């Protein structure tokens, strides 16, 4: 969440950005090295990334709840040259969804709703197409509700304050993209609808529910529902890049992301959140187990559940104008990786995966400037085609040759990538990469996006 351009690169491929490596490349499960061995390697990687202007933010990596790295990188405010730190507050975008899902589970425990309930039980003048739809399907992005951030009017209206009812009106009358329960398709609209349901059931504003039911309980004193007008100490400014130069990100009124992406937090507060999920302070074990169960593809309730480097991983990315984020939990190892950035073009999925590789002593690539080559039309034609994502078969990646490389289309989104080799492509903003199978002399049988998920060519 949010912004059409940011959702395209961060959140729509949310459930694929940290996982799917184990299925293709089994490795021996390893234990995380000691802090003394980790810290220099982690710092070297993040410092190199920052020096290339590909990262700015804060990172916390913990084992057994104890940080082995807790640092800021780059600038929280470029105009005043104020450095980032672990106490700086960042917008976390779609990480908000796991908090929304937790509130739904809390109300289920209170007996006020059930995930099996039809959503029309809570929505006045409910559209007929929504009648078969359940809260469970909305929680798992299988309801078929069109994503309001993808509507043509979104960019022109994202700066205007909106109520939950007004947000619902943006997509309430639209036809569903598919029959509820039949497919997975990431939808910010679904979590906006869940926020509406939470308020309808409790009579309490979503922001208040967050504070009283979660933040106050976990002592997340540096977290909250963001407000453009409020003075929030230590809040980072959000940035993007234009033609290689840093620029202020587009404005978005924080009522627009609502229950899909409105929260700000710090890496240290998110560690408190992570640690609370190992206890029953917020939810009983049965509810936590339900949240962390993969249903369709690897979608849980507000989380993706997968494996990485042979380790079970529970994770989620976030993206909103000026910010990207990731939290990855490895519960069997009691390892947590939290990355918050105030540079929306930071390759958040790759960063989180590389940090995990360092922690679990697996191969990774140090950040470096890309050096592009030219490829002729015959070589590019061998890569063209449609590829089906292995862990989410409903997602199709289409590759089309272009003048300087290839264009990648996925779920209505477009990435332009240039060749570094005959089979390795990357975007100039470093947010996206493609590695094609084969040696570039025959049609590629498959590809890997951002080094993280496999897609197989459709014959």
N, C-alpha and C positions, 0 to 999 in steps of 0.2 A: 504494500500500500504506500504510495498512491501514484499520482501522475502517470499518464498514459505511457510515457517513455520509460519511467522507472519500473513500473509494474511489469512492463514488457521484458525487462532484462533481469529483474530480481524475483518478483513474486509469482508470476505465472508459472515459472519453472521451479517454484519453491520447493516442491517435494523431491526434486531431482538434484538440487544444488549441493547436497552434501553426501549423497549416497550412491548406491548402485555400483560401487567399485568392487565390492567383495564378490559379487556374482561373476564378474568377468575375470578378475585377477585375484584368486584366493591367495592369501598370505598367512604365514604362521602368526598367530596372535602373540603380540609382544607386550611387555610391561613398559610403562612410561619410565624413562630414565630419571635419575635424581635431579633435583632443582639445580644443583651446581653444574650439571652437564647440559641442562635445558636452556637456562637463561641466556647464555652467550649466543646460542644458535637462534633462539627466538628473536632476540634483539637484532642480530645481524640481518635476519630476513626482513623484519619490519622497518629497520633503518634504511635498507636498500630500497624497499618499496616506497618509503616516504621521500627519499632522495630523488626518485623518478617521478614524483608528483602523482603517484597512483594511490596514495593513502594519506589520510589525516584522521585521527581519532584516538580512541583508547582501547586497550586490549587487556583482558584479565583471563589468565589460565590458572585453574586451580586443580588440586588433587586432594581428595578427602576434605574438601571445603577450605583448604589452605592455599592461598595464591602462590604460584611459582613465578608468575609474572603479573604485574599490575602497574601499567604505565600508560602515559599519553604520548602521542606522536603527532608532529605537525602543529597546526594552529587552530585554536577554537574560534579565534577572530583574527582574520588576516589583516584587516584594516588597522587594528590596534596592536597587532603582533602579540596576542595573548596565546600562550601555549596550551595545548590540550593536557589533561590530567585525568586520573581515575575518578575524580569528583565532578568532572564536567558532565552536564546533562545534554543528552542527545535525543532527538526524535527517533523512535525505534520502529516506526512503520508497522508492518504486519506481525511483528512479535506481539503486538496488542492482541491478536486473535487468540493466543493461548490464555490470556487473562479473561477474555470474553467467554471462552469455552469453560473455564473454571467456574465463572459465575453461573453459567447454565447448570453445571453439575451441582453447585451449591443449592440452587433452587430445586433441583430434583431431590436432593437429600432432605430439603425442607418440606417436600411433598407438594410443592406449588406447581410443578410441571414434570413431564417425563420426556426423555429424548425421543420416545416413540410417539409422542403427541403430534397430530397434524398441526402445521403452522397456522392453519385457518382458525384454529381454536382461539388464537390470540390476535388476529388481524381483522379489524372491522372492514366490511366490504371486500372480503378476500376474493381475489380473482379465481374464477372456476379452474383455471389451469393449475393453481396452487393446492387444490383440495387433496390430492394424493400425497403431497409433500410433507415429510416429517422433519422435526428438528434434527434428528440424526443425520438425515441427508444433507441438510444445510451445514451442519458441523463438519461434514466430510467432503464438502464441495462436490456433491453428487446430486444436487437438486435441480440443476439445469437453469438457474436464474442468470440472465445476462449480466455481465459485469458493468456497472454504471461508469466505471473509470474508462471504459472503452467506447463510450458513446461519443459521437462527433461533437457534442456541446460541452463535453467535460472540461477541456482546457480553458474555454472562455468563461466558465462559471465556477471554477475551483477557488477563486478569490472571494466568492460571495457567501456570507454566512447562511447556514441552512439548518432547519430543525430536522429531527429524525423522520417526522411525517413527510416533510418536503423531500427528503432524500428518497424515501420509499416511492414517492410519486414519480421519481425519475425512471423507475424500472417496473413499477407495479403492473402497468398495462401492457408490457412487452411480452411477446410470445416466448415460451421457454426454448432454450437451445436444444433440449432433449428431454425425454421422459424421465421424471425423477427416479434416481436409483440406478440408471442404466450406464452412466458414464461418470468419469471424473473430469471436472473442468473448474479450475481455480476461479473463485468468485468473491470479490470484495462485497458485492451486493448482499450475499448470504449473511455475512457477519454484521452488516448494517441492520439487516432484518432481525438477527439475534439480539442486537442491542435494543431495538424497538420492543421486542418481546420481553426482555429483561425489565425495561421501564414499565411496560404495560402490566406485567404480573406484580411488580413490587410497588408501583407508584412512586419510585425513587429514580432520580436522574442517574444515568449510566456512570458519570464521573463520580458521583457520591458512592455508588455501589463499589466502584474500584477502590476508593479510599477506605471505606469503613469495613468492607468484607475481606480485602486483600492487603492493601498497602499498610494500613495501621496494624494489622495482625502480624505481618512479617517484618514490621519496622523498616519498610522501604520509604524512608523519610525524604529521599531525593527523587521520588517518582510521582507522576501525576498525569492528569488529562491536560494536554497542552492547550494554551490559550494565547492567541496572538497579542492580545492587549495587556496581559498580565506581565509584571516585572518578575522574572524568574532568575534568581542569582545563579551564575555559572552556567547559563544556557548557551550552548554553542550556536554559532551562525552556520547556515547551510550553504554549500558551494557546489558548483558544477564546473565544467571546462568548456570553453568555446575556442576552437582552433588552437588548442594546446594551452590556452591561457585561463587562469582561474577567474571565475565570475560568480556573482551572487546567484543563488538558485531562484527559480520562479516562486512567487508568493502563492501559498495555499492557506485558506482559512481553515483552522483546525476543527471546525464543526463538520467539515466535509469528510474527513477520514472516519470520524466517529468510532464505533466499536470495531472497525476493521483496521484502524491504524493511528489512533490519536495520542498514544502514550509517549511521554518522555521518561528517561531513566538514566542511570549511570551503570557502569560495569560492576561496581561494588554492590549496588542495589540488586542487580540481576543475579549476582551470586547468592544473595539472601533468598531470592525467589527460587533459584535452583536448589538450594539446600532445604527449603521448606517442602519441596516436592518429594524429598526422601522421607518425610514424616507425615503424620496425619493432622498437622496443625490446620490445614485448610480443607482437606477432603479425606474421607476414609479410604482405605486401600482399594476397595472394590471400585470406587469412582476413579481413582488414579489409574488403576489397571484398564478401565474402560477408555480413558483418555489416551492411554499409551498403546492401545491396540490398533494395528493397521487394518483398515477395513477394505476400501477399494484402492488399488495401487498400494501406496505406503502411507495413506492419509489416516491419521488419527484425529482426535478432536483438538484442532489448533496446533498440531504438531505433525511432523513427518517421522515415521519410524522405519529405520533401515539399518544397514551395517556399513561400516567403513574400516578398511584395513583389518578385517576380521573381528571388529568390535561393534557391539550393538550401539546404535546412535539414535538419539531423539533430538530433533533439531527444527529450526525454522529460520528463514531469512526475512528481512524487512526492507522496504524501500519507499521513500517519500521524498518529495522535492528537497534536494540538498543533503539527504542522509540515506545511508544503507546500514544494515545491521545483520548480525547472525548470532544465535546462541545454539551451541551444540553440546549435548549432554551424553556422556558415555557411562551409563549407570553401572555396568558391571565392573568398571575400572574406577568409578567415583572421580572421573575426570570431567571438567567443564571448560569449554572454550567460548568466550564472549568477545565479540568484535563489534564496536560501535564506531561509525565513521560519519563525519560531516562533509564528505566529498561523495556526491551521488554517483560519480563514475568509478569509484573504487570497485575492483572486481571481488566482491565480498565472498562469493562462493569459493573462488579459488584461494583466497586468503585463508579462509577457515579450514579448507582441506589441507593446505600446505602446513598450517600450524599444527593440525592433527598429525600430519606425517612426521613433523619434527618430534612431537610428543611421543609418538609410538615408534620412533626410529625407523621410519619408512622413507623411500626415495622422494625427493621433491626438487623443484628447480628454483634456484635463486633468481629473484627479479633482475631483469636486464632489459636494455633497449632492444626492441624488435628490429630486425634487418630484413627488409622485404625484397623479393625477387620478382621477376616477370615470368609468367607462364603463358604458353600459347593456347589457342582455342581447343586443340585436340586434348591437351592435358586437363583442361578445365572440364571438358565434356565428359571425361571419365569419372568425374566426381558428381556430376549433375544427377538429380533424381529425387525420389521420395524415400524417407527412412522412418521406420516406426520405432518409437522409444520402447526399449525392452521392458522396463518396469512400469510403464504407463502406456499401454498399447493404443489408447485413444489419442495420444499426442503424436502428430506427424511432423517431421522436419523435412522441408523442401529446400533443395540446393539448386540454385540457378547460376550459371556462369555470368560474369559481369566484366566490364572493361578492365578493372584492376584486381580481379579476384572472383569472389562469389558473393551472392546474396543468399542469406539464410532466412527462410520464412517458417515461423512456428506459431501456431494459434493466433494468426492474424498479425503477428509482430515481425519486424524486419531487422536483420543485422547485416552490416556490410563488413566483409572480412578480406584481408589481403594475404597472399602466400608468403610464408617464410621458407618453406620447402615445397616439394611437389605434393605433400600430404598434410602439412601443418599450416593452418591459417589463423589469423588473429585480427581483431578490430583495433584500430589505431588508438582508441581510448582504453584498450587493455581489458575491457569488460567481458569480451567474448572470445572464445577460441574453438577451433575445430581441429581434430586429428582424425584423418581418414585412414581406414584400414588399407592394407596393401602397400605397394611400392610406387604407385602412381603410373604404372604402365598398363594396368588393366582396370576395368570398372571397379570402384571401391565397393566392397561388400557391406561396409558399415562405417560408422563414425563414432567419435566420442566428443561430446560437447563440454567445454570448460574442464576437460580432464576428469569429468565426474559422472557422466551417464552415457550409456551405450545405446545406439540406435542402429537398427539393421535395415539394409536396403529392402524395399518392397519390389518384388519382381515385376 
